[in-house]
Amino acid sequence: VSTQCTWDSIQLRVGSIEKTMSGEFPVIQSKHSLVAKHVTKEDGTKSRISRPRPVDLPLPRLVTCAIEFDNQHCGIYAGDWDCYKDFSEIFDAIIQDYHGISADAKHTSDMDASKITET
């Protein structure tokens, strides 16, 4: 199953309010959010889900909070682990921006408790 998510192919529900996207790129209420910075109209049409999923989680649904509310910092939420893979370009850019790291940053763990010091 391959679904192309578009801005008009989804019904948004926030509380008791339900609306269908008009097909136009939505107005992002959280204008200073990372979604406003990193998500474009083209992202909604090029992002594809290439495998069956238990829940329909297209990109417009993941950014609903940035569309509906004006106080979001990130403005995107992954519905499940697969969202990070399906929308990796967007999530990677947002995560890197949020944490101030470069795309080639590597995380290392040191689980040696003897190296813990008081500050």
N, C-alpha and C positions, 0 to 999 in steps of 0.2 A: 504494500500500500504506500503510495506516495501522495501526499497532499501538499498543495501549494497554499500557503496562508496569505491572504490578502486582507487589507484593512476593511473591506466590506463583507468578509465572509464570516464574521463573528458577531455573536450577541454578547454584549457586556452586561453583567449584573453587579451592581453595587448596592448593597442593602436591598431595598424593595424596588429600586429603579432598574429597569431593563431597557436597553436600547440596542439597535443594530447599527453598526458602523455604516457611514454613508458612502464609503468607497474613497472618500478623500482622506488624505493623511490627517490624523486627528490633531486637534489642538492639544498640546502638552501643557497642562496647567502648571506643572512643576518646572518652570522655565529654567531654573538653575540646577536641575537634576542631571545626573550622569546620563539618563535616558535622553534628555533634550540634547545633550552634547554628542552622544554616540549612535543614536537610532535614527535612521532616515527612512523615507518612504520606500526606497528601494529595498531596504532590509525586509520589509513586510512581504514583498513579492518574490524575493529570491530565496528566502529561508524555506527549506523543505524538510519535511519529516519523512524519512525513508523507510520506516518500519512500523508495523502495527503497534499501537500504544493503547494501554487500558483507558487513558483519559485524553481527550483532545486538548492539546496545549500549544496552540499556535502563538507566535510572537505577540500579536495584539493582546491576547489574554494575559501574557506575562508582564506587560507594561501598563495594565489597566490603572494601577494606582497613580502613575505619573500623568495619565490622561485625566483622571477624575479629581485628583487632589493637588493643591498648590504647595504642599509642604514636604515633598519627598526629596531625600538627598540622592539616593540611588535610583529608585523608581522602577525597579525590575525585581521580580521574584521568580526563581526557578520552581516550577511545579513538581519536578522530580529530578533525579540524577541525570536522566537522558537529556534534559533541557540544556545542560552545560555542553553536551556534545552537539546537539542539534543546532544550537545557536552560539557556538564557540567563538566566532568572530566578535560578536557583541559582548558576550559575557567576559571574554578575555580582555577586551578593551576597557570595559567598565571596572573589572577587578584590578587591572593594572593601574588605572587612573585613581581609583579609590585608595589603593595602598601605596601609590607613588613608586611603583617598580617598573622596570623595563620588561619588554616581551621575552628577553633572554635570561631573566633572573632565575636563579635556581634556589630551591629551598633545601636546606640541610638540617637534619635533626641530630642533636647530641644528647643522648639520654643518660649521660654519665652524671649521676647525682652529686658526685664529689666536686663538680665544677660550679655548683650553685653557691653563691656568696650573698651575704647580706649587704644591703646598700644603705 
